[in-house]
Amino acid sequence: MTDFGSLQLTMDGEVATIALRPLRGVLGAAKGRPGYHGDPHTDLGRALLQLRDDPGVRIIIITGEQDGDFLSAPPSTIYDTAAGRNRLVDPDGAWNVFMNGNFSHQLMLEIEKPIIARVNGDAVGYGQSIMLCCDLILAREDARIADLHMSMGEVSDRAGNGLAAKFGMVPGDGGGSMIPLFMTPTRAKEYMFLARVLTAAELAEMGVVNRAVPMDQLDAVVQEYVAALLRRPAHALGWTKRVLNRGVVTHWNYTADPCAAYEMITFLQNELAARDAAARAQAPA
Protein backbone atom coordinates (compact mmCIF):
# COMPACT_ATOMS: atom_id res chain seq x y z
CA MET A 1 0.00 0.00 0.00
CA THR A 2 1.29 3.46 -0.91
CA ASP A 3 -0.11 6.62 0.65
CA PHE A 4 0.14 9.67 -1.61
CA GLY A 5 -1.67 12.01 0.77
CA SER A 6 -4.76 12.67 -1.31
CA LEU A 7 -5.14 9.06 -2.39
CA GLN A 8 -4.15 5.56 -1.45
CA LEU A 9 -2.76 2.97 -3.85
CA THR A 10 -3.22 -0.74 -3.12
CA MET A 11 -2.40 -3.89 -5.09
CA ASP A 12 -4.33 -7.15 -5.31
CA GLY A 13 -2.56 -9.47 -7.71
CA GLU A 14 -2.71 -7.92 -11.17
CA VAL A 15 -5.23 -5.25 -10.13
CA ALA A 16 -4.27 -1.88 -8.65
CA THR A 17 -6.82 0.31 -6.88
CA ILE A 18 -6.48 4.05 -6.44
CA ALA A 19 -8.79 5.30 -3.67
CA LEU A 20 -9.40 9.06 -3.80
CA ARG A 21 -9.77 10.83 -0.47
CA PRO A 22 -12.47 13.51 -0.06
CA LEU A 23 -11.15 16.90 -1.18
CA ARG A 24 -12.52 18.78 1.81
CA GLY A 25 -10.09 16.85 4.02
CA VAL A 26 -6.95 16.59 1.92
CA LEU A 27 -6.78 20.23 0.81
CA GLY A 28 -6.90 21.34 4.42
CA ALA A 29 -4.10 18.94 5.27
CA ALA A 30 -1.92 20.29 2.44
CA LYS A 31 -1.34 23.49 4.46
CA GLY A 32 -0.68 25.63 1.43
CA ARG A 33 2.13 23.49 0.00
CA PRO A 34 1.24 23.28 -3.70
CA GLY A 35 2.86 20.48 -5.66
CA TYR A 36 3.24 18.14 -2.70
CA HIS A 37 1.11 15.54 -0.95
CA GLY A 38 -2.45 16.53 -0.40
CA ASP A 39 -3.77 17.34 -3.89
CA PRO A 40 -5.03 14.70 -6.35
CA HIS A 41 -4.13 16.92 -9.31
CA THR A 42 -0.51 15.99 -8.61
CA ASP A 43 -0.84 12.72 -6.70
CA LEU A 44 -2.89 10.93 -9.36
CA GLY A 45 -0.17 11.41 -11.97
CA ARG A 46 2.50 10.21 -9.55
CA ALA A 47 0.52 7.06 -8.80
CA LEU A 48 -0.11 6.36 -12.50
CA LEU A 49 3.57 6.73 -13.34
CA GLN A 50 4.35 4.13 -10.70
CA LEU A 51 1.74 1.76 -12.13
CA ARG A 52 2.88 2.21 -15.72
CA ASP A 53 6.33 0.95 -14.78
CA ASP A 54 4.99 -2.12 -12.94
CA PRO A 55 4.65 -5.05 -15.38
CA GLY A 56 2.70 -7.00 -12.78
CA VAL A 57 -0.23 -4.55 -12.91
CA ARG A 58 -2.77 -5.19 -15.67
CA ILE A 59 -5.92 -3.38 -14.52
CA ILE A 60 -6.37 -0.09 -12.63
CA ILE A 61 -9.48 0.79 -10.63
CA ILE A 62 -10.13 4.35 -9.49
CA THR A 63 -12.73 4.80 -6.77
CA GLY A 64 -13.60 6.96 -3.78
CA GLU A 65 -12.15 6.10 -0.38
CA GLN A 66 -15.56 6.74 1.17
CA ASP A 67 -18.83 5.46 -0.26
CA GLY A 68 -20.96 8.43 -1.22
CA ASP A 69 -18.06 10.53 -2.53
CA PHE A 70 -16.07 9.42 -5.59
CA LEU A 71 -14.50 12.89 -5.64
CA SER A 72 -16.44 16.12 -5.26
CA ALA A 73 -15.50 19.78 -5.41
CA PRO A 74 -14.37 21.22 -2.06
CA PRO A 75 -16.69 23.48 -0.07
CA SER A 76 -16.85 27.01 -1.41
CA THR A 77 -15.47 28.33 1.90
CA ILE A 78 -12.00 27.16 0.82
CA TYR A 79 -11.85 30.27 -1.37
CA ASP A 80 -12.41 32.50 1.64
CA THR A 81 -8.82 31.93 2.82
CA ALA A 82 -5.59 33.23 1.32
CA ALA A 83 -4.18 29.69 1.06
CA GLY A 84 -7.29 28.49 -0.76
CA ARG A 85 -7.13 31.35 -3.25
CA ASN A 86 -3.36 31.08 -3.76
CA ARG A 87 -3.84 27.44 -4.71
CA LEU A 88 -5.51 28.79 -7.85
CA VAL A 89 -3.91 32.19 -8.56
CA ASP A 90 -0.35 31.88 -7.21
CA PRO A 91 2.03 30.60 -9.95
CA ASP A 92 3.06 27.53 -7.94
CA GLY A 93 -0.50 26.73 -6.99
CA ALA A 94 -1.86 27.26 -10.49
CA TRP A 95 0.87 25.03 -11.95
CA ASN A 96 -0.07 22.25 -9.55
CA VAL A 97 -3.79 22.43 -10.20
CA PHE A 98 -3.82 23.06 -13.94
CA MET A 99 -0.61 21.62 -15.39
CA ASN A 100 -0.28 18.66 -13.04
CA GLY A 101 -4.01 18.03 -13.35
CA ASN A 102 -3.76 17.99 -17.14
CA PHE A 103 -0.73 15.71 -16.94
CA SER A 104 -2.67 13.27 -14.74
CA HIS A 105 -5.54 13.19 -17.22
CA GLN A 106 -3.19 12.69 -20.14
CA LEU A 107 -1.55 9.77 -18.34
CA MET A 108 -4.97 8.21 -17.85
CA LEU A 109 -5.61 8.43 -21.60
CA GLU A 110 -2.14 7.25 -22.60
CA ILE A 111 -1.30 4.51 -20.06
CA GLU A 112 -1.41 1.12 -21.78
CA LYS A 113 -3.60 -0.45 -19.09
CA PRO A 114 -7.39 -0.33 -18.84
CA ILE A 115 -8.74 1.99 -16.12
CA ILE A 116 -12.12 1.28 -14.53
CA ALA A 117 -13.97 4.06 -12.72
CA ARG A 118 -15.75 2.49 -9.74
CA VAL A 119 -18.02 5.45 -9.03
CA ASN A 120 -19.21 4.76 -5.50
CA GLY A 121 -20.49 8.28 -4.89
CA ASP A 122 -20.81 11.79 -6.26
CA ALA A 123 -18.33 12.90 -8.93
CA VAL A 124 -18.40 16.70 -9.10
CA GLY A 125 -15.87 18.99 -10.75
CA TYR A 126 -12.45 17.36 -10.93
CA GLY A 127 -13.96 14.03 -9.88
CA GLN A 128 -16.25 14.13 -12.91
CA SER A 129 -13.23 14.75 -15.14
CA ILE A 130 -11.31 11.83 -13.64
CA MET A 131 -14.34 9.61 -14.20
CA LEU A 132 -14.59 10.63 -17.87
CA CYS A 133 -10.91 9.90 -18.55
CA CYS A 134 -11.35 6.30 -17.43
CA ASP A 135 -11.86 3.59 -20.05
CA LEU A 136 -14.92 2.00 -18.42
CA ILE A 137 -17.36 3.68 -16.03
CA LEU A 138 -19.27 1.54 -13.54
CA ALA A 139 -21.34 3.52 -11.07
CA ARG A 140 -23.91 3.38 -8.33
CA GLU A 141 -27.11 4.51 -9.95
CA ASP A 142 -27.81 7.37 -7.53
CA ALA A 143 -24.34 8.96 -7.79
CA ARG A 144 -24.62 12.61 -8.78
CA ILE A 145 -22.41 13.83 -11.62
CA ALA A 146 -21.89 17.51 -12.34
CA ASP A 147 -19.53 20.20 -13.57
CA LEU A 148 -20.23 23.23 -11.40
CA HIS A 149 -17.75 25.70 -12.85
CA MET A 150 -20.43 27.89 -14.40
CA SER A 151 -22.43 27.98 -11.15
CA MET A 152 -19.58 28.65 -8.73
CA GLY A 153 -20.77 32.21 -8.20
CA GLU A 154 -24.07 30.83 -6.94
CA VAL A 155 -22.37 29.08 -4.03
CA SER A 156 -19.56 31.53 -3.30
CA ASP A 157 -19.63 35.23 -4.19
CA ARG A 158 -16.47 36.55 -2.58
CA ALA A 159 -16.40 39.50 -4.92
CA GLY A 160 -19.72 40.76 -3.62
CA ASN A 161 -21.72 43.55 -5.20
CA GLY A 162 -23.71 41.13 -7.37
CA LEU A 163 -20.68 39.97 -9.34
CA ALA A 164 -21.37 36.25 -8.91
CA ALA A 165 -22.97 35.79 -12.32
CA LYS A 166 -20.19 37.78 -13.97
CA PHE A 167 -17.41 35.58 -12.66
CA GLY A 168 -18.36 31.97 -13.23
CA MET A 169 -15.40 29.76 -14.04
CA VAL A 170 -14.45 28.21 -17.38
CA PRO A 171 -14.37 24.38 -16.99
CA GLY A 172 -10.61 23.99 -17.33
CA ASP A 173 -9.84 20.89 -15.27
CA GLY A 174 -10.95 18.36 -17.88
CA GLY A 175 -14.71 18.71 -18.25
CA GLY A 176 -14.48 21.24 -21.07
CA SER A 177 -12.33 18.80 -23.03
CA MET A 178 -14.07 15.52 -22.27
CA ILE A 179 -17.80 16.29 -22.18
CA PRO A 180 -18.01 17.08 -25.94
CA LEU A 181 -16.77 13.54 -26.62
CA PHE A 182 -19.65 12.02 -24.65
CA MET A 183 -22.65 14.21 -25.51
CA THR A 184 -24.19 15.85 -28.54
CA PRO A 185 -23.30 19.56 -28.84
CA THR A 186 -26.69 20.76 -27.62
CA ARG A 187 -26.79 18.31 -24.70
CA ALA A 188 -23.18 19.14 -23.75
CA LYS A 189 -23.93 22.87 -23.75
CA GLU A 190 -27.02 22.45 -21.58
CA TYR A 191 -25.05 20.31 -19.13
CA MET A 192 -22.10 22.71 -18.95
CA PHE A 193 -23.77 26.12 -19.38
CA LEU A 194 -26.47 25.45 -16.78
CA ALA A 195 -24.37 23.25 -14.47
CA ARG A 196 -26.92 20.46 -14.63
CA VAL A 197 -26.67 17.70 -12.01
CA LEU A 198 -27.31 14.25 -13.51
CA THR A 199 -27.38 10.84 -11.89
CA ALA A 200 -25.29 7.92 -13.06
CA ALA A 201 -28.53 6.20 -14.06
CA GLU A 202 -29.39 9.11 -16.37
CA LEU A 203 -25.89 9.09 -17.84
CA ALA A 204 -26.15 5.33 -18.44
CA GLU A 205 -29.28 5.96 -20.50
CA MET A 206 -27.28 8.50 -22.54
CA GLY A 207 -24.45 6.01 -23.10
CA VAL A 208 -21.93 7.95 -21.01
CA VAL A 209 -21.77 5.39 -18.17
CA ASN A 210 -21.31 1.69 -19.00
CA ARG A 211 -23.36 0.35 -16.09
CA ALA A 212 -25.36 2.03 -13.32
CA VAL A 213 -26.51 -0.31 -10.54
CA PRO A 214 -27.57 -0.15 -6.89
CA MET A 215 -24.64 0.33 -4.54
CA ASP A 216 -24.91 -3.20 -3.14
CA GLN A 217 -24.33 -4.59 -6.66
CA LEU A 218 -21.43 -2.34 -7.65
CA ASP A 219 -18.57 -4.56 -6.50
CA ALA A 220 -19.99 -7.60 -8.27
CA VAL A 221 -20.24 -5.64 -11.53
CA VAL A 222 -16.70 -4.30 -11.14
CA GLN A 223 -15.36 -7.81 -10.56
CA GLU A 224 -17.27 -9.04 -13.60
CA TYR A 225 -15.49 -6.50 -15.78
CA VAL A 226 -12.10 -7.10 -14.15
CA ALA A 227 -12.37 -10.84 -14.74
CA ALA A 228 -13.33 -10.30 -18.38
CA LEU A 229 -10.39 -7.94 -18.95
CA LEU A 230 -7.93 -10.34 -17.32
CA ARG A 231 -8.98 -13.00 -19.81
CA ARG A 232 -7.67 -10.82 -22.62
CA PRO A 233 -3.97 -10.86 -23.63
CA ALA A 234 -2.23 -7.98 -21.87
CA HIS A 235 -0.19 -6.57 -24.76
CA ALA A 236 -2.98 -6.75 -27.33
CA LEU A 237 -5.30 -5.05 -24.82
CA GLY A 238 -2.78 -2.27 -24.23
CA TRP A 239 -2.29 -1.64 -27.94
CA THR A 240 -6.05 -1.70 -28.50
CA LYS A 241 -6.50 0.99 -25.85
CA ARG A 242 -3.87 3.11 -27.61
CA VAL A 243 -5.63 2.72 -30.96
CA LEU A 244 -9.09 3.51 -29.58
CA ASN A 245 -7.79 6.53 -27.66
CA ARG A 246 -5.91 8.20 -30.53
CA GLY A 247 -8.88 10.42 -31.36
CA VAL A 248 -9.50 11.14 -27.68
CA VAL A 249 -5.86 12.11 -27.11
CA THR A 250 -5.84 14.32 -30.21
CA HIS A 251 -8.97 16.12 -29.02
CA TRP A 252 -7.47 16.44 -25.53
CA ASN A 253 -4.25 17.97 -26.90
CA TYR A 254 -6.22 20.56 -28.87
CA THR A 255 -8.49 21.62 -26.01
CA ALA A 256 -6.96 20.97 -22.58
CA ASP A 257 -4.46 23.83 -22.48
CA PRO A 258 -6.87 26.53 -23.78
CA CYS A 259 -9.49 25.36 -21.27
CA ALA A 260 -6.96 25.60 -18.44
CA ALA A 261 -5.76 29.02 -19.61
CA TYR A 262 -9.30 30.43 -19.77
CA GLU A 263 -10.05 29.09 -16.30
CA MET A 264 -6.89 30.68 -14.91
CA ILE A 265 -8.02 33.99 -16.42
CA THR A 266 -11.43 33.77 -14.77
CA PHE A 267 -9.86 32.89 -11.41
CA LEU A 268 -7.58 35.93 -11.69
CA GLN A 269 -10.51 38.17 -12.66
CA ASN A 270 -12.50 36.94 -9.67
CA GLU A 271 -9.57 37.48 -7.33
CA LEU A 272 -9.05 41.02 -8.61
CA ALA A 273 -12.74 41.84 -8.18
CA ALA A 274 -12.68 40.42 -4.65
CA ARG A 275 -9.65 42.52 -3.71
CA ASP A 276 -11.23 45.65 -5.17
CA ALA A 277 -14.43 44.99 -3.20
CA ALA A 278 -12.44 44.45 0.01
CA ALA A 279 -10.49 47.68 -0.55
CA ARG A 280 -13.69 49.65 -1.09
CA ALA A 281 -15.20 48.17 2.07
CA GLN A 282 -12.17 49.26 4.12
CA ALA A 283 -11.91 52.74 2.61
CA PRO A 284 -12.97 55.57 4.93
CA ALA A 285 -16.39 56.99 4.24
Order of alpha helices (4+ residues) and beta strands (2+ residues): beta-beta-beta-alpha-alpha-beta-beta-alpha-alpha-alpha-beta-beta-alpha-beta-beta-alpha-alpha-alpha-beta-alpha-beta-alpha-alpha-alpha
